[in-house]
Amino acid sequence: MPLSDCRQIELPKIADQRGNLTFVEGGNHIPFDIKRVYYLYDVPGGSDRGAHAHKNLHQFVICMSGSFDLLLNDGSAERRFHLNRSYYGIYVCPMMWRYLDNFSSGAVCMVMASAVYDENDYIRDWDAYVDALKQDV
């Protein structure tokens, strides 16, 4: 899938003087049903996460607190997204190399996924990823 299939999605934001509310409905706001949710937190300054791709998994990445960058690469192009608002997220399609860095203090990254954890869906080596892309052509 090309990088252009990945995109920023603005979520509903219900503003209230008592505090705002945002929600996500799988198959409505994001293009898949949600099967798993996980989050990254207490990431030490200067650390990074990710550096892998998924063969079949769709994901939606949201910055719940603080900020971080999401770098996506489809083997021929790359794009960096700076996430710092909890009502915006990035849809990440399958076969997209992803890398998270530039975490601020207190940053929380929440990820919604289209399937439960499956180690066999991961490609953790860049060269293996590039080879897999060539096989899909």
Disulfide bonds with the S-S distance in Angstrom:
none
